[in-house]
Amino acid sequence: MAGTVHVVGAGLAGLCAAASLAEAGSRVVLHEAAKQAGGRCRSYYDPSLGLTIDNGNHLLLSGNRSTLDFMRLVGAPESALTGPDEAVFHFADLRTCERWTLRPNAGRLPWWVLRAGRRVPGTRARDYLAPLSLMMAASGNAPGKSGTIGERMACEGPLYERLWHPVLLAALNTDPRESDVGLAATILRETLGAGGRACRPLVAVEGLSTAFVDPALRYLARQGGEIRYGRRLRALALGPNRIERLDFTDESLPVGPDDAVVLALPSWVTADLLPGTPAPQEFRSIVNAHFAVPPPEGAPLLLGVIGGLTEWLFAYPDRFSVTISGADHLLDEGREDLARRIWVEIADLYGLARELPSWQIVKEKRATFAATPAEAARRPGATTRYRNLVLAGDWTETGLPSTIEGAIRSGTSAAQALFRTGMCGRAQAQGVA
């Protein structure tokens, strides 16, 4: 078919959908309301710091196969992601001043839990069996039907406080006690359950735009795709079984009989445009803090911090950055007070002066959907009742919580859904993973 696919929304989900469709030979037009692509996963220059930063810190793992496949497809530079050669995670406890390194072995058989030097201090090998109950509970259940982590696993003790809580909170952005078992099980199955080869931490030290957004835009341009900025979608003209028109703020665009639409917009925007569409209704926030201080030599790229306000500390070449998940309780805190509290913890960890350096606090109120069973059950699939309309976004049913990996999988799923409905030729889709 010679129709056009209109992808609305140029976050990672939309960029992935557009790239997958373009690779298969489709003519793609990408519409974005903002003046730049990337959505919640982009870089920008911050004048208060005098640095280019990301609007949120993101940790990837070597087992995030969809993300790595996407990066290969669009030709992202090999240097875009940086990390150690093996699965190594550094931790520090502000309460006890202890430091340790978690080092899972490469293979699936987790013999590393038998070595005290590879484990969390004060834990035993059998303590690490607790997550098996999560994976067993999630097996065969529909999304949102497995119950909560708190119902399936003891959420207490040294190992929970020093490993499972910080890891699951970061992945789910929701208190693990109330989080969905199925989402947690998928995360564990694809990371620690797959062995250390799947757990090597990767960070976009040169920025999220360098790693994801810019390569995707260049790829789309090479494939003949068109990118239109400042295009806010205000309404859809809905026919009996197809989308007939896209009404943007500046023009109305007819959708021809051979055209298709990918909506890659936030869940609340999609729900307004498509009344009756199931979508998560509760969200959780994330707070990121940035400090214009180059880390001292030897500082680990990523440090998990226990017993303080700081949760994950990223040591970029030109700055320290902190991520605090499930941060609804911090939204009303004064930004400077918050920066001072966080900086004191960083200064104490590295023996630096406590005087507050140049800083920036970024509060993302609706960073992710709440990863509870109720919200997981509200996630829609890619297809809709309209044969030429599919959905993408990390809030759709990907089996994962709101992550980069989930966003990219949703974009691939949206493209595949169009291939299956015949809106894009099957022969074109052979190269799409």
N, C-alpha and C positions, 0 to 999 in steps of 0.2 A: 504494500500500500504506500501511497505517496503523501499521506497526511502528515500533519504537524503534531508533535506532542508538546503541550504547554506545561511546563513545570513551574508551579507557583511556590516560591520560597527557596532561597539559596543558602540555607543552612547545610550542614553536612548531609542530612537525609536527601534534600533536594539536589545537591551537587552529585551525590552518588547515583540517584535515579537518573539524572540527566546524563551522566557519563556512561552508565550502563546502556541507556537507550541510544546514545550517540554511537557507542561502539558497535551496536547491532545494526547501525545504518539508518536509524530514524532521524528525521529533521527535528531538532529540539530548539525551543525558545524558552529561556529561563527568565522568569519575572521575579523581581525582588523589591520589596517596599522601601528598604533602606538604600543608602548611597553606596553600600559595599556588601559583599557576600560574606558568608561565614556564620551568621546568626550568633549563637552563644559560644561559638568555637572560632574565634578570630583574634588577631593581634591589632593593637592600635598604639599610637604615640601618646604618652601621658605627660603633659607639660609640668605637672607638679613634681614628677620624678626625673624628668628629662630623659626618659627611657621608653623604649617600646616594650609593652607588656601584653599579656593575654588577658582577655576578660574573665578567664577562669583557668585555674591550674588543672591539668588533666594527666593522669597516669595511665599509660597503656601497658599491656603485657604482651610478651612474645607469642602467646596463644590467641591473641585477637586476630584470627585469620582473616576475617572479612575486612578489617581495617587495613591490614598489610596488603591484601589483594587489591583493594581500592588504590592504595598508594602506588603499587606497581602499575596498575592500569593507567593512571594519570601521569606517570613519570615523575613522581616525587623524588627529590635527591636522596641518595643513600644516607647522607649525613643528617637528614631531617629528624631522625629519632636517635637519641643517645641513651646508652645504658651499659651496665656491666656485662661481662662475657658470660656470667652465670647468674642464677637466681640468688640474689643477695639482698636482704632487707635489714637496714640498720634501725635500731630503736634506742630511745633514751627515756628514762623515767625521772621526771622532775622531782618527785617526792623522795626517791631514794638515791638519786644521782647514779643509778646503775645504767650501764650501756650494754647492749648485746647485739648480735647479728644472727638473724634467722637465715639458714642456708639449706633449702630443700635440695635433694639430689636430683640429677637430671631425669632419671627414669621414673616410670609410674609406680614401681614398688618403693614405698616411702621409708627406706631404711634410715633416712636421716633422723627420724624421731628417736632412734635408738642411741644417738650420740648426744650427750649432754651439751657439748660445745656448739651444736647446731640448733638447739631448741631454745625456747624461752626459759630464762632462769627460774628455778623453783617448780618446774613442771616435769611430769613423768610421761613416758612413751604412751601409756594407755590413755592419757588425757586427750590425746589427739584423735581418738576414735569418735568423739562426740558428733562431729559433722556427718558421720555415716547415717545417723538417725534422720537428718534433714533430707538426704538424698533418697533414703528409703521411703520417707513420708511423701515426697513429691512424685515418686514414680507412678505414672499412669493417671495422675489427677489432672483435671482441667485447670486453667489459670485461676488462681484465687480460691481453689478448693482444698488446698493442702493444710490450711491453718497457718499459724504464726510460728516464728522461730522460738519464741518464748514458751509455746505449748509443746515443742518437740525437743528442746535442748535446755540444759541448765545454764542460765545466763548469769553466772557468778563464778568466782574463783580466779586465781592468778592467770590461767591461760585465757579465760574469757576476757578479763580486763586488759591483758597485754597483747592479745592477738585477735581473737574472734570479734570482739567488739569494735576495735578500730578498723579492721579490714572490712567487716560487713557494713558498718556505718558508712565508710567511704564508698563502698560499691552501691549501696542501696539508698543512701542519703535519707535514711529513716531509722529511728531507733530499732535495733535488731529485734528486740522483744516483741514489737508489734508488726514486724515485717513479714512478708509472704515467704513461706518455705520454698515454694517452687522457684522463685527468683533467686533466692540464696543458693539453692541446690544447683542451678544452672551455672552460676558464677563459680562455685567450688568445683563442679565437675570439669569445667573447661580450664581451670587454672591449677590449683593445688592437686586436684584429682588426676590431672593429666601429667603430673610430674614437673620437675624444675624447668624442663625445656620450654614449657608453656608459661612459666612464671617470671621470666626475666623482665625486670622493670624497664620501661622505655619512656623517655620524656622528650618533648619537642623543645629542646633548649634554644633553638633559633626562632621559635614562635609557632603558634598553631597555623597562622596564615601561610608561613613558609612550608610547613609540612603538608597541609591539606588544601587550603583554599586556593592559593595562587597556582599550584600545579593543576588543580581541577579546572580552573578558569582557562588556563592555557590549553589544556587538552580539549575542552569544549570548542575553543576558538579554532584549533587545528581541524576539528571534525566538522566545522561549518556551523556550529551552534551559535545562536544569537542570545545575548544577555542584555536585559533591559532593567535598569535601576529606577528607583522612585515610582514603582508600580504597585500601589496598594490595592488589593482586591476588596471590593466593598459588597459584591453580591454575585450570585450565580443564577443564571436563567435556567431553570430546571424543566426539562421536558418529561414525558411519561417514563422514558427509560434511558435518557442520555442528557448530558450537559449541552445546552444550545448556545450559551453566550457567557463570556466573562466580563463583568462590569468592573473596570478599574476606576480610580478616581478621575483619571484624565481621558478615558475613552472606553467604549464598549467594543469588545472583540468577539465576533461570531466564531463559534466552534463548528467547523464543517463536519460532514458525515464521516469522513475518514480521520478526523482529528481526535486527540485524546488529551486528558488533563490529569496531571499529578498534583494533588494538594499536599505540599510539604510545609505545613504551617503549624504553629502551636495548637495544642488541643482546644483551648478555649476559643481561638479564632475559628477553627474548623467547625466547632459545635455551633457557633453563631451563623456560619455560612450554610451549614447543613443541619437544620434542626432535626432532632431525633437521632443523630449520630451518637453512639455510645462513646464516652470519653471520660478519662479521669477527672475528678472534681476537686480533689484535695492535692495540695502541693507542699513541698518542703524547700527551704531556702539554703543557700550556701553563702558563706562569707569568705572572701579572699583578701589577704593583706600583703602589700608589697613594700619593701624597704630598699632604698637606693644605697645599699652597702654591699660591695663585692665580698663573697664568703671567703674565709681564710683557706689557705691551701690545705687540702686533705679533707675538707668538709664533704660528706657524702652527698650525692646528687639528691637523694630522697632520705628523709629521716622521719620515722614515726615517733611521735612524742606522746608519752603517757603521763597522766596526772596534772595536766595544765589546760589552758584555753587552746593553745596550739595543738593541732592534731597531726598534720603532715607538713613538713618543712622542706621546701624545694630550694636547693642552692644553685641558682642560675649563675652564669659567669659574672653578671653585672648586678645581681640583686638577690635578696632573700624573698621568697614568697611563701605564704602560709595559706592552707585551705582548712576551713572548719565546716564540717557537714552537719546536716540537721540543725541548722543555725537559727531557727525561728526565735529562740529565746534571746538572740543578740540583735534583732532588727531594730529595737528601740534604744539600743546603747548608742551613746555619742561616739562619733567616728574617731575623734582624737583620743578619747579615753580608751577605746578599744585598741587603737594603734599602740598606745603606751603599754597597755597590759601585755599585748603580744610581743612587743619589742623587748620588754624586760625578760621574758622567757627565752627569747633568742639570744640576748646578750649573756644571760647566765649559762646557757648551753655552750657558748663559744668563748667566754671570757672577754666579751666586748664591753665598751662603755654603755651605760644605761641611758645616756642622753638620746632622746628620740631623733633619729635621722629623717631625711625626706621620706614621706610615706604616702600610701594611697590605700584606702579601704573600698572594696567593691562588694556591695550587698545585692545578691540576686534573689529576690523574694520568691519567685516561682521558678527555681532552678530545675526542679524535677517533679514528676508526679510522686505522691506519697506511695511508697512501695508496700502498701498493706494488701491483705487479701481482697478487701472490698474494691480498692482501686485497680488492682491487677485484673479483676474480673470485668472491669468496665472497658478494657482496652479493645478496640476494634481490629479486625484484620485489614489487609490492604484493599480488598475489594469492597465495593459499595453496590447499592441497588441500581446504579447507573453504569451501563456497560462501558462507557468511555471515561469513567472517573475512578481513580485509585488514590489511596492515602499513603503518606509516608511520614515518618517522625519517630523519635525515640519513645514516644508515648503510645504508639500502636503496638499490636501484639507481636513482639519479637522473641519472647521468652526471656529477655534480659531486662534489667532495670534501665533507667535513663543514663546511658553511657555513649561514648563515641562509637563503640562497637555496635550497640543497639541501633543508633541512628543510621549507620552505614548499612546494616543488615536490612533495615526498613526500606531504604532506598532501592536496594537490590530486589527486595520482595515486591515493591511497587512496579518495577520494570518487568519482572517476571509475570506479574498478574496481567499486565497489558499484553504480553506475548501469548499468554494462555487464552485470553478472550478474543484473540485475533485482531486486536487494534493495531498491533505491530506484527509483521510477518514472522512466523516461526523460524524460517530459514535464516532470518537476520539474527535470531537469538542464540545461535549455537555457541557463540563465543562468550556468552555471559554466564558467569559463575553463579 
